[in-house]
Structure formats: structure tokens, C-alpha cells
Amino acid sequence: MNVFRLAAALVVAAWATAACAQAPAPDATTFDVGTLRVERHGERGSPVILIPGLASGAWVWNDSLAALRASHRVYTVTLAGFDGRPAVPGDPLALAADALRELIVSQRLERPVVVGHSLGGMLALMLAAAHPELVGGVVTVDGMPVFPGTENTLAADRGALADRFRRQFSGLSPAGFEALQLQYMRSIGVIDEAKAAAAARLAARSDPQAVADYAGAVVALDLRPQLPRIRVPVLAVVPWYAPDLAGTGFSQAGKVAYYRSLLTGVAQLELVAIAPARHFVMLDQPQAFIEALTAFLAAQAGR
């Protein structure tokens, strides 16, 4: 790499880190509800709750927040054990779901749209199924009611599978955990190399044991029997990056159809594919993601 390309790469990396790690806006209000750290942005408009995924913090929603805060009251949450927050004992998914319900009730939010990425998408679906009267809509971003690839696993075998997932993260040193995050971000998380490196550094601020516990809980859970209880519209955002599946015969339409099959039972379901994007679609394609999200929010406002 010549000096000019190196300088350009350093500028891009610095921009990506700043874009991901942007501090809360000066007018944000920060408080805790249950196991959640909550940042409230905006003073008017319908409420929106943004839930990040595994090992992530509110930083994944920076672009979305910038687009929403003028017209919505936005609540970004960070789960216990993630992004420098201490872990807590107990079932992490159950505690997070209870805290989300408490957030809606304590803040008197009128049927918010709940947006979740990955693990956060599963939590959004869980909340809408358990408390359909509290939620106005769900947007799940590459988050399914059952971990993709395990849909045919028997309930009796899920415990052992969850233990295997937990062992991938348990006992890692900080350096080992950051290396694992970088490998993940480069191969599955984000297309852009600089954004992948920046996201890995931020994800490495999470507690490896907490990440292990959440990962195990996600794999152990199958929400599909509860999906018919969801009475609100659900938008599933499906990222698609063709090079990752080259030679498999799997198409974008095929991935959308597969995700639709995992969400069978949701009465009001819409799926939208965004390409080219990996798992962190809001980082790879922020504008396309914002357009899909704001169109869904506008449709719910008109109901």
C-alpha cells in the first residue's frame, strides 16, 4: 500500500470509528430500567424503541437515530453486559424482555414500534407475542424467532446446542475476544473493512461471559409457537450479499422465502431485502435501511 492509500485508509477508519462510537446527543436523557440502559432522544412524535444485537451497543443505531429524532421520540437501549455495562445474573433474555415491558409502561409509551437487530429482533418478537397490547409494530433486522439453521433441532437437543455456543465465548481473554469479534465482523458482520474493524473494537467492550450467556439463550429458544399471538404489523429486513453465498445456489429470493418460512404465523408480515449488505445492514446500507424503516413507521402512523 502506498502512502496515499494508507492515508486514505486511516481517514476512512477514523471516520468509521467516529460514526459508530458517537456520544449521546447533548439533549439525550439517560436512565436505567431494569437491566437496560436507556437513552431518550427527541421530544415529539410517536415512540420508537431501538434494540441492538449481540455484543452491540446503541452505537449501531447512530445513522437511524439521526434520521428519526426530529420526528419521533426514540429510546435506544443497551443490554446488560454489552458495550461496557456490567452483566447481571439470571436468564438474560427474560430479564431484557421484562425490562422492555417496564420501559413501555413506566414511560407511558403509546404502542411504540420496536426495532431490533439480530438478538434485538428476537426480543422485539418476544415482546410483541407476550404483550401484544403494548406494541404498535415490530421491525426485526436479520433477527428471527429461532436461530437460523436450528429450526429442525428438537427441543430436547437445544440445551446441548446452547452449551456449545456458550463455550465459544467462555474463558476468552480480552485480546482473544476482540480477535473473535474482528473475525466475525470481517466475514459475517460488515462488508466495508474499516467499518468492520471499528465495529469489532466497539463490540469488544462487551463482557465475553455475558455474550456467551445471551448466545446460549438465543440458541435454546424457539419462539415460533408464539408467533400467532403477534397482532401487529411486522417488517423483517433481510440483508443480502451475493459473494458470501456464491456457488451455493442460494438466491436473494430464496433467502427471503426462507426467512418468511421461519416467521410463519405472523398475520401481518412484510419482508424487504437490502443489498449489498451483511448482518449489520444499518452499517453497510444506512440510507436504504432508513428508507425501509421510515416507510414502515409512516404506514403505522396512518393506521
NORNOR-V708273 format. One record per residue. RES is the residue in one letter. D_LAST is the distance of its C-alpha to the last C-alpha in Angstrom with 1 decimal. Layout:
# NORNOR-V708273
res:d_last
RES:D_LAST
RES:D_LAST
This chain:
# NORNOR-V708273
res:d_last
M:54.5
N:56.0
V:55.7
F:53.1
R:50.8
L:51.3
A:50.4
A:47.2
A:46.3
L:46.9
V:44.7
V:41.8
A:42.3
A:42.4
W:39.2
A:37.4
T:38.6
A:37.5
A:34.1
C:33.6
A:35.4
Q:34.1
A:34.5
P:31.6
A:30.9
P:33.1
D:30.3
A:28.9
T:29.4
T:30.8
F:31.1
D:31.5
V:29.5
G:31.4
T:32.4
L:29.9
R:30.7
V:27.6
E:27.3
R:24.8
H:24.0
G:22.3
E:21.8
R:18.5
G:14.8
S:12.6
P:14.9
V:15.9
I:18.8
L:21.1
I:23.7
P:26.7
G:28.7
L:32.3
A:34.7
S:32.2
G:31.3
A:28.7
W:30.5
V:28.6
W:25.5
N:27.5
D:26.1
S:22.5
L:23.1
A:24.7
A:21.7
L:19.1
R:21.1
A:20.9
S:17.1
H:16.4
R:18.4
V:19.8
Y:21.8
T:24.2
V:26.3
T:29.6
L:30.9
A:34.4
G:37.1
F:35.3
D:36.1
G:39.1
R:37.6
P:39.8
A:39.2
V:38.9
P:40.4
G:38.4
D:35.7
P:33.8
L:30.5
A:30.5
L:31.4
A:28.6
A:26.0
D:27.3
A:27.2
L:23.6
R:22.8
E:25.2
L:23.6
I:20.2
V:22.0
S:24.7
Q:22.6
R:20.1
L:17.2
E:13.8
R:12.3
P:13.3
V:12.8
V:16.3
V:18.1
G:21.5
H:24.4
S:26.8
L:27.8
G:24.8
G:22.5
M:24.4
L:23.9
A:20.1
L:20.2
M:22.7
L:20.7
A:17.6
A:20.0
A:22.0
H:19.5
P:16.2
E:15.3
L:15.8
V:13.6
G:10.0
G:11.0
V:14.4
V:16.2
T:19.7
V:22.3
D:25.2
G:24.9
M:25.2
P:25.5
V:29.1
F:31.4
P:31.8
G:35.2
T:35.6
E:33.4
N:36.6
T:38.3
L:39.3
A:38.2
A:41.9
D:42.3
R:39.4
G:41.4
A:44.1
L:41.7
A:40.0
D:43.5
R:44.3
F:41.2
R:42.3
R:45.8
Q:44.6
F:43.8
S:46.1
G:49.2
L:48.4
S:50.0
P:47.9
A:49.3
G:48.7
F:45.1
E:44.5
A:46.3
L:44.1
Q:40.9
L:42.4
Q:43.2
Y:39.7
M:38.0
R:40.4
S:40.0
I:36.4
G:34.5
V:34.7
I:36.3
D:37.7
E:40.9
A:40.7
K:37.1
A:38.2
A:41.2
A:39.2
A:36.6
A:39.4
R:41.2
L:38.1
A:37.3
A:41.0
R:40.5
S:38.9
D:41.1
P:42.3
Q:42.6
A:39.0
V:37.9
A:40.1
D:38.6
Y:35.0
A:35.9
G:37.7
A:34.9
V:32.4
V:34.9
A:35.6
L:32.1
D:30.3
L:26.8
R:26.2
P:27.0
Q:24.2
L:21.4
P:20.5
R:19.6
I:16.6
R:13.5
V:10.9
P:10.5
V:13.8
L:15.1
A:18.9
V:20.9
V:24.3
P:27.1
W:29.9
Y:33.4
A:35.7
P:39.1
D:38.4
L:38.3
A:40.9
G:43.2
T:41.0
G:39.5
F:36.0
S:33.6
Q:30.2
A:28.8
G:30.8
K:29.4
V:25.8
A:26.8
Y:28.6
Y:25.6
R:23.5
S:26.3
L:26.3
L:22.6
T:23.2
G:21.4
V:18.0
A:15.9
Q:13.0
L:15.2
E:15.6
L:18.8
V:20.0
A:23.7
I:25.1
A:28.8
P:31.4
A:30.4
R:31.7
H:30.2
F:29.4
V:27.2
M:25.9
L:29.6
D:30.6
Q:27.8
P:26.1
Q:24.7
A:23.3
F:21.7
I:20.1
E:18.8
A:17.2
L:15.8
T:14.5
A:12.8
F:11.0
L:10.2
A:9.0
A:6.6
Q:5.3
A:5.6
G:3.8
R:0.0
